[in-house]
Amino acid sequence: MPSTDAPTGSLSFAVPAPSPAPERRLAVELLPLLAEADLLDSPAGWGAAATPVGAFRLETVRPERDLELLTRWMNDPEVAAYWDLAGPTEVTAAHLRAQLDGDGHSTPCIGLLDGTPMSYWEIYRADLDPLSQYYAAQPHDTGLHLLIGDGTNRGRGLGATLLRAVADLVLDNQPRCTRVIAEPDITNTPSVSAFLTAGFRYAAETDLPEKRAALMFRERALRNLL
């Protein structure tokens, strides 16, 4: 019977090891493009939030429909004290145009409660905003600005209810966002109080070009605890 052993002195063939895959590195100049690749989608597509005071939803501002209403709200003395946009329609229009015709990192919205327009919101990527120069921004930080347009809706806790609802809409619809940011004027006690009641955590005071602000966060990890 022939032997199954290889004969002494027979040739052997070594299989070469596979070459290591080339190391891939992301060019530093591409990092800003990567951050901006996932800008805010339209808050109008986030659906309605059920709140104790009714169904609340956001619609993107349409100047041809909303400009006169927003101008009236901006000229309310309580609003003008902190927004500094009192004046003719051209003032409000320019403020809206800067966002609607901008790079897409900020979206102006009308807030509707049971179908009635009653608030103005700005939902913005805080990490792509000039605000990011004044705090340790994290990727996809999302900020909120709010004004209650009708004075009859102020002073009864409605702001806190809506802030919590909108922060939840952000976290539910922006999976990469780990925290929602607020920076109300530190002298605007009702606004600071509303954010605290809505589950935002006070982090620090910071000097911004137009105000001294209370920097506040609502973190995804704590949303069910605060």
C-alpha positions as CSV (number, residue, x, y, z in Angstrom):
1,M,0.0,0.0,0.0
2,P,1.5,3.4,-0.9
3,S,2.4,5.6,2.1
4,T,0.2,8.6,2.7
5,D,3.2,10.5,4.2
6,A,4.7,13.2,2.0
7,P,8.1,12.0,0.7
8,T,11.1,13.5,2.3
9,G,12.4,16.5,0.4
10,S,9.1,17.2,-1.3
11,L,8.3,20.8,-2.2
12,S,6.0,22.8,0.2
13,F,4.1,25.9,-0.8
14,A,3.5,28.7,1.8
15,V,0.3,30.7,1.4
16,P,1.1,34.4,1.8
17,A,-0.7,36.2,4.5
18,P,-3.2,38.7,3.3
19,S,-2.0,42.3,3.1
20,P,-3.4,44.5,5.8
21,A,-6.2,46.8,4.6
22,P,-5.0,50.4,4.1
23,E,-5.8,52.6,7.0
24,R,-8.6,55.0,6.3
25,R,-8.6,58.4,7.8
26,L,-11.2,61.2,7.5
27,A,-9.6,64.4,6.4
28,V,-9.9,67.1,9.0
29,E,-11.4,69.5,6.4
30,L,-14.3,67.1,5.9
31,L,-15.4,67.1,9.6
32,P,-17.6,70.2,9.3
33,L,-19.3,68.7,6.2
34,L,-20.0,65.5,8.2
35,A,-21.6,67.4,11.0
36,E,-23.8,69.3,8.7
37,A,-24.8,66.2,6.7
38,D,-27.6,65.5,9.1
39,L,-29.3,68.9,9.6
40,L,-32.7,69.3,11.1
41,D,-35.5,67.8,9.1
42,S,-38.8,69.7,9.0
43,P,-40.4,69.9,12.5
44,A,-43.7,70.1,10.6
45,G,-43.2,66.4,10.0
46,W,-42.8,65.4,13.6
47,G,-46.5,65.1,14.2
48,A,-48.7,66.3,17.1
49,A,-47.8,66.0,20.8
50,A,-50.6,65.2,23.2
51,T,-50.3,67.6,26.2
52,P,-52.6,68.2,29.2
53,V,-53.8,71.4,27.5
54,G,-54.5,69.9,24.0
55,A,-52.8,68.7,20.9
56,F,-49.7,70.7,20.0
57,R,-47.8,70.7,16.7
58,L,-45.3,72.8,14.8
59,E,-45.5,74.2,11.3
60,T,-42.7,75.9,9.4
61,V,-43.3,79.6,9.2
62,R,-44.7,80.8,5.8
63,P,-44.1,84.6,5.6
64,E,-47.0,85.2,3.2
65,R,-49.3,83.6,5.9
66,D,-47.7,84.4,9.2
67,L,-45.8,87.7,8.9
68,E,-48.5,90.0,10.1
69,L,-49.3,87.8,13.1
70,L,-45.6,87.5,14.0
71,T,-45.0,91.2,13.6
72,R,-47.9,91.9,16.0
73,W,-46.4,89.4,18.6
74,M,-42.9,91.0,18.2
75,N,-44.4,94.4,19.1
76,D,-46.0,93.2,22.3
77,P,-43.9,95.0,25.0
78,E,-43.4,91.8,27.0
79,V,-42.0,90.1,23.9
80,A,-40.0,93.1,22.6
81,A,-38.1,93.4,25.9
82,Y,-36.2,90.2,25.2
83,W,-36.5,89.6,21.4
84,D,-35.7,93.2,20.4
85,L,-37.6,92.8,17.1
86,A,-40.3,95.5,17.6
87,G,-41.0,97.6,14.5
88,P,-42.6,97.3,11.1
89,T,-43.1,94.1,9.2
90,E,-39.7,94.5,7.5
91,V,-37.9,93.9,10.8
92,T,-39.7,90.6,11.4
93,A,-39.4,89.6,7.7
94,A,-35.6,90.1,7.8
95,H,-35.3,88.0,10.9
96,L,-37.3,85.2,9.3
97,R,-35.5,85.5,6.0
98,A,-32.1,85.0,7.6
99,Q,-33.3,81.5,8.7
100,L,-35.5,80.5,5.8
101,D,-32.8,81.5,3.2
102,G,-29.9,80.4,5.4
103,D,-27.9,77.2,5.7
104,G,-30.7,75.1,7.2
105,H,-29.4,74.9,10.7
106,S,-32.3,76.9,12.2
107,T,-36.0,76.6,11.4
108,P,-38.6,79.2,12.4
109,C,-42.0,77.6,13.4
110,I,-45.5,78.5,14.4
111,G,-46.8,76.5,17.4
112,L,-50.5,75.5,17.1
113,L,-52.5,74.4,20.1
114,D,-55.6,72.5,19.0
115,G,-55.2,74.1,15.6
116,T,-54.8,77.7,16.9
117,P,-51.5,79.6,16.3
118,M,-50.4,80.8,19.7
119,S,-46.5,80.7,19.8
120,Y,-43.4,81.2,17.8
121,W,-40.4,78.8,18.0
122,E,-36.9,78.5,16.6
123,I,-35.5,75.0,16.5
124,Y,-31.8,75.1,15.7
125,R,-28.6,73.0,15.6
126,A,-26.8,74.6,18.5
127,D,-23.5,72.9,17.6
128,L,-23.6,74.7,14.2
129,D,-24.7,78.0,15.7
130,P,-22.5,80.9,16.9
131,L,-23.7,79.8,20.4
132,S,-21.3,76.9,20.1
133,Q,-18.4,79.4,20.7
134,Y,-19.6,80.0,24.2
135,Y,-20.1,76.5,25.6
136,A,-18.7,73.0,25.2
137,A,-21.0,71.9,22.3
138,Q,-21.6,68.3,21.4
139,P,-22.6,67.0,18.0
140,H,-26.3,67.4,17.2
141,D,-27.1,69.6,20.2
142,T,-30.4,71.2,19.4
143,G,-31.6,74.5,20.8
144,L,-35.0,76.0,21.4
145,H,-36.3,79.6,21.4
146,L,-39.9,80.3,22.3
147,L,-42.3,83.2,22.7
148,I,-46.0,82.9,23.7
149,G,-47.8,85.3,21.3
150,D,-51.0,85.9,23.2
151,G,-50.7,87.5,26.6
152,T,-53.7,85.6,27.8
153,N,-51.7,82.4,27.6
154,R,-48.8,83.7,29.7
155,G,-48.3,83.3,33.4
156,R,-50.3,80.0,33.9
157,G,-47.7,77.4,33.2
158,L,-48.4,76.8,29.5
159,G,-44.8,77.6,28.5
160,A,-43.4,74.8,30.6
161,T,-45.9,72.3,29.3
162,L,-45.1,73.2,25.7
163,L,-41.3,73.3,26.2
164,R,-41.4,69.8,27.6
165,A,-43.6,68.6,24.7
166,V,-41.3,70.2,22.0
167,A,-38.1,68.9,23.8
168,D,-39.6,65.4,23.6
169,L,-40.5,65.9,19.9
170,V,-36.8,66.8,19.3
171,L,-35.5,63.8,21.1
172,D,-38.0,61.4,19.5
173,N,-37.3,62.7,16.0
174,Q,-33.6,63.5,16.2
175,P,-31.9,60.2,17.3
176,R,-28.4,61.6,17.2
177,C,-29.4,64.5,19.5
178,T,-28.4,63.7,23.1
179,R,-29.5,67.0,24.7
180,V,-31.8,69.9,24.0
181,I,-30.2,73.3,24.7
182,A,-31.7,76.6,26.1
183,E,-30.1,79.9,26.8
184,P,-32.7,82.3,28.1
185,D,-31.8,85.7,29.4
186,I,-30.8,85.3,33.1
187,T,-33.1,88.3,33.9
188,N,-36.1,86.7,32.3
189,T,-37.2,84.9,35.4
190,P,-40.5,83.5,34.0
191,S,-38.6,81.9,31.1
192,V,-35.9,80.4,33.2
193,S,-38.5,79.0,35.6
194,A,-40.5,77.5,32.6
195,F,-37.4,75.7,31.4
196,L,-36.7,74.3,34.8
197,T,-40.3,73.1,35.2
198,A,-40.0,71.5,31.8
199,G,-37.1,69.3,32.9
200,F,-34.2,71.4,31.8
201,R,-31.1,71.4,34.1
202,Y,-29.4,74.7,34.9
203,A,-25.7,74.3,34.0
204,A,-24.1,77.7,34.0
205,E,-24.3,81.4,33.3
206,T,-22.6,82.6,30.2
207,D,-22.1,86.0,28.5
208,L,-23.4,86.1,25.0
209,P,-23.0,89.2,22.7
210,E,-26.6,90.4,23.4
211,K,-27.3,89.1,26.9
212,R,-26.1,87.2,30.0
213,A,-27.7,83.8,29.6
214,A,-28.7,80.8,31.7
215,L,-27.3,77.8,29.9
216,M,-29.7,74.9,30.4
217,F,-29.9,71.3,29.1
218,R,-32.5,68.7,28.9
219,E,-30.6,65.5,28.4
220,R,-31.9,62.4,26.8
221,A,-30.5,60.2,29.6
222,L,-32.5,62.1,32.2
223,R,-35.7,62.8,30.3
224,N,-37.7,60.3,32.3
225,L,-36.3,61.5,35.6
226,L,-36.8,65.3,35.4
